[in-house]
Amino acid sequence: IAGITQAPTSQILAAGRRMTLRCTQDMRHNAMYWYRQDLGLGLRLIHYSNTAGTTGKGEVPDGYSVSRANTDDFPLTLASAVPSQTSVYFCASSLSGTGSTDTQYFGPGTRLTVL
Amino acid sequence: QKEVEQDPGPLSVPEGAIVSLNCTYSNSAFQYFMWYRQYSRKGPELLMYTYSSGNKEDGRFTAQVDKSSKYISLFIRDSQPSDSATYLCAMRKPNTGNQFYFGTGTSLTVIP
C-alpha cells in the first residue's frame, strides 16, 4: 500500500539518550517534512527536505537533526533527548515542496516520551 | 498573534446535524487552503483542497473560502459518528516552498 511509514510507533526514552525516528515513503515524492504535534500548539515544522541531498530548518529545529540520503527515507535524530521533546512526531511528504498547489501527506506518527 | 487561528472546541453535535468548522487568517498572501481530518492517535489525512474563493463540494463536505474576510470554513452535512475527529485547517502562500501554516485543530464529536 502506497504511503508513509514511521517507526517506532511509540517509544519511552531516558533523557540524554540518542534516538532516531525513521520515516519511509514509497510515493516518489521529492519533499519530506518532520513535524511535532503538541496539545494547544498544533503542528510545528522541525526540518524539511525539498529533494534528496538537501535539508532545511523549520520553526523548531533545535535539538534535532535530519539527513536525506535518498528519495524514500528521511530520519530524524535527537542527539541528546530532553523531556521537552516529549511529543507526537509526524513525518509528511509532498510531490514537489515548491509547487504552488503542493499538498502534504502524513504518516501515522511516533509517540515519544522522554523521562 | 498566530497567522492562522482555529477554535479548538470541543464541538459536540447529534448525528445528522450540519457542522461548521472555521479558521481565520491574518495574511492576505495565503492563496491555497486545505482541510485535514485527524482521528485519535492517527496522522492527519487530506480531506479537501481549494485555492479560490467560493465553495468546493465533495460528497457531504463543502469547503468555503472568503478571501476578503480572511475566513475559511468546512461544512459537514448529515454528520455521522465516523466524522468524530479533529479537523485541522492549513494554508500556504505562493512561492514560499514548504511553509505550510496549520491551525491547532477543532475536536468534533458526533453523538449517535
Interface residues (C-beta under 8 A of the other chain):
Chain A: I4 A31 Y33 G40 L41 G42 L43 L45 Y48 N50 G56 F90 S94 G97 T98 S100 T101 D102 T103 Q104 Y105 F106 G107 P108 G109 R111
Chain B: P8 Q31 Y32 M34 Y36 R41 K42 G43 P44 E45 L46 Y49 Y51 L88 A90 R92 P94 N95 G97 N98 Q99 F100 F102 G103 T104 G105
